[in-house]
Amino acid sequence: MRLNSVKIKRLRSIEEVELKDCGDFNVLIGKNNAGKSSILLAINTFFECIKGGNIITLNPTLKKEIDFFNKETDSSIEIVVNFGLDSNDKKDLMKVINEAPQMKIPV
């Protein structure tokens, strides 16, 4: 599995940013308080949320006022991560989908 892109909205100092065409090795460079740590926090939070198989979490880790852009807690934080699958990943995914009893029409 390969990370292709990350889109983040309203997280800490980031109003909106999209990192496209991520490679096998990526470097974040910028001035202090430019949002480098916030990008890493977003990616880590994404994986923490889905680690247990959850797509939606009822106990978000990003809930402090400081986590929201301009401390606007009424606006939700958005983290969108896009992955690419190699042939082995696709085979594994198809196996899971085809074996899942709740799936009537496999992909």
N, C-alpha and C positions, 0 to 999 in steps of 0.2 A: 504494500500500500504506500502511495506517495502523496504527500501534501501538495496540492496544486495552487490553492489560493485561500486567503483568509479575509473576511470582511467583518469589520467591527464598527458598531455605532453606539455612541453615548456611554463610553466606558472611561471613567476618570478624565484624563486630559484629552481624550480622543472624541471629537464630535463624530467624525466618520473617516475611515481609512480602509483601503483595500490593497492587499498585497497580492499581486498576480504573478503568474509564471514562477512559482517557487521551485527551486532546484533541489538536488540531493543534499546540498550544503548551502545554508543561507546565513548571512551576516546582517545584523541590525546595527546601523551606525547613525549617530545623531547627537545633538547637543543635550546637555542635562535637561530633564523635564520635557523632552520631545515626545515621549510616549513609548520608548523601547520596552521598558518594563511592563507597561500596560498591554502591549502586544503579546508578550510572553505570558502574562497573567490570563489573557483571554484564551490563548491556546491551551494552557494548563487547565483552566476552568472548564473548557469544552470537554477535554478528556476525563476530568473528574466527574462531570455530569453523566457521561455515557459509560463510564467504567463498569458500573453495576448493571448495564443493560437498559438504563433509563434514557429515554429521549426527552422527557419532561420531568423536571425535578420539583418537588413541592417544598424542598428545603434548600434554596439556592445559596451558594457560597458568596455570591456578590449581592449583598443586601445592605451594606453600610452606606450612609449618605455620601461618604468620600468616594465610593465606587462609581457613582453616577456623574455624568458630564454636567458641570456647573451645579452639582448637588441637586439636580432636578429628579427627585425620586418618583415623580408621576410618569416619567417617560421610561420605557423599558430599555434595557441594555440588549443589544443584538450581537450575536456572534455566529457567523456563517462560515463553515469550513468545507472546502471542496477537495475530495480525494480522487486519485486515479488508481485503478486496479490493474495489476499485471495479470497474466493468464492464470497463474496459480491462485491468486486472490479470487478471480472470477469463478474458478472451479469450486473453491471452498464455499463461496457465497451461493452458488447454484445448488450445492449439496444441502446446505442449511435450508434454503427456500423450498426445495423439493421434499425434504423430510419433515418440514413443519406441518403439523396436522391442520392448523388454521388457514393455511394457504391453499385456496381452491384453484387459482390460476397462477402457476409459477411464472416468474419473469424469464 
